[in-house]
Amino acid sequence: MVSNSDVIAYIAKKDEHEELIPRTKVKEYGNTDLQPVFFDDELGKRLFYSWVCRALELGVKRISKSYLLGGCSWTLNEIRLDIYTFNDSIDDRFIKNLLEETTRLLSQQLRVEKVGKNDLLQILKEKSEVLIYEVVKDNDSREFMIVKDDGNVSVCLDTCVEQSYNEAVLEYVNQSMVHWRGDEKSFLLTRLHIRAFPSKKAKNSQAELEREYSLRDHVILGRELDLFLTDPSVGAGLILWAPNGAIVRKLMEEFEYKLHLRHGYQPVVTPHLATSELFETSGHLSYYRENMYVFDHDGKTHVVKPMNCPFHILIFKRKKWSYKELPVRYFEFGTVYRYERAGTLHGLTRVRGLTQDDSHIFLRPDQIQEEIGRLLDLLRLMYSSYGINNYSFKLSLRDPNNQSKYIGSAELWEKAEKALEEALINHGIPFKKEYGEAAFYGPKIDIYLKDSLGREWQCGTIQLDFNLPERFNITYVDQDNKEKRVVIIHRAQIGSIERFLGILLEYYAGRLPLWLAPVQVALLPVDEHSEEQRSYALRMRDELINNGIRAEAMMEGRLQARVREARKIRIPLIVVIGEKELRTEEFEAQWIKYGVDEKGRYKPVEEKITVRGIRGLVEWIKEEVGRETHGIIK
């Protein structure tokens, strides 16, 4: 979407590194190539909201020294300030004073200071900020950024860039009560929900964006298109798929299944639970127990499957492997269950039961670069079939200043990181390096897609793993008949079906590509009372269905009302059947596709296609579906 909002900061590029520059210090950088960061960018919001959080926390301390700060977070739409008030109620006067103080602080030239962890803990102890003290104590960082005012301090746990705003707009939304750190057994904090904008212009621009967000909200679309639902009797975060949603899900599975078979993957199927012994070996029980569903039965502890990798490893270990037989690629639509706090659940994008397009590749270290190249080719093919071409890559590497926390030799890490980087370079793929973001067991590539509104969505992952091969003692026999350690690549191209479909619905405002639409063709008799037209529409529907095309005859009500309904539920092809069509058997179908205007707002694109007879329509649809899916689905 074309940005017309305030500049929050600038990015200065130097060699491979990027530096965030406060907009107040731009002149100091002369002719350096600077890239503006706008408020309606995801990074811009993060930087702005982080700075407003500092001002809000300092504003609280100006009004009441006795209140304890409990942290400040944000979503795309609001800031959430947590305060412990010792059972005081937050009234309108406090809110008014807080917004005024915060606005004043935002207009000042507050400064960011860096401070070591031990020094910061001492400062917080002296100021009796016991809650923030606990947060900092549990954080792995050695250095923190803080902002001071009038003897008070606000700690920034995210990227902090100095800012100043004379026209900032703050709005109080409401307040709620939350448990400290989400622990239902802990004490309650007052959470203030606040909206903030760098200017009135930015507020108006954001209002326009939010109207577009509401049109694309996958939860609303899921209800309107009758795709999915949840029910309290089943449980939060557990999806019930209605017929339309089940069709889309099955199409995604069928497409990926055929695609993977063509690219050398072998299908596997694994159970939905196992004894705790498996996850003790993998280490998941120690690290992730709070996110796992654990129960006792028949004197044994069992776990509902939280991830597929240990199962795939056991399948690989069923036999000995020669170096000549590698790589071995397993693929499964594996449903896993992970506990997420109720407050974090949302539609399809944050659930407790999810189905991953999960693959585990077992290979030699010298095969990493070539295999990553194959994965990138597969990913491009798959994403283009979904009509997605605007995506970016992030390469997560070790923290060069703290290499002791990573498993595996430095030599293996260096080779693996180089292999990932060279594979991306060889494919001409732009990427961003993220130092310190690698998992302790290996580097990874994350894939982010960007929609027409500039929103980024994290989807697929390609993750190297040096840990599980050690834990499960996975080996192959080399050319000297010696056992060598296997490397594993964990790989999910779309992440999970649930999350990816939620993203697709928002990306396309519900108007999915033809091959993925739950109903592809709407057949509408001009005269709802004409038996001849109704009969022909039903015969046409049956013949389309017999040819694998999803069609629906919409018979009842006025024609214009039926056309509106077909458009509303995003059916891509609308065929009207009248006297002329019956006489000539030539049909003019309205093909409605996803499109956007110059501001990135949803605006469908319409095209008329003319076909001869039912057979002609069948052939046109099959040809178009084949084109969209690169011949995988016909």
Secondary structure, 3 states (H helix, E strand, C coil): CCCCCCEEEEEEEECCEEEEEEHHHHHHHCCCCEEEEECCCHHHHHHHHHHHHHHHHHHHHHHCCCCEEEEEEECCCCEEEEEECCCCCCCHHHHHHHHHHHHHHHHCCCCEEEEEHHHHHHHHHHCCCHHHHHHHHCCCCCEEEEEEECCEEEEECCCCCCCCCCCCEEEEEEEEEEEHHHCCCCCEEEEEEEEEECCHHHHHHHHHHHHHHHHHCHHHHHHHCCCEECCCCCCCCCCEECHHHHHHHHHHHHHHHHHHHHCCCEECCCCCEEEHHHHHHHCHHHHHHHHCCEEEECCEEEEECCCCHHHHHHHHCCCCCEHHHCCEEEEEEEEEECCCCHHHCECCCECCEEEEEEEEEEECHHHHHHHHHHHHHHHHHHHHHCCCCCEEEEEEECCCCCHHHCCCCHHHHHHHHHHHHHHHHHCCCCEEEEECCCECCECEEEEEEECCCCCEEEEEEEEEECCHHHHCCCEEECCCCCEEECEEEEEEEEEEHHHHHHHHHHHCCCCCCHHHCCCCEEEEECCCCCHHHHHHHHHHHHHHHHCCCCEEECCCCCHHHHHHHHHHCCCCEEEEECHHHHHHCEEEEEEEECCECCCCCECCEEEEEEEEHHHHHHHHHHHHHHHHCCCCCC
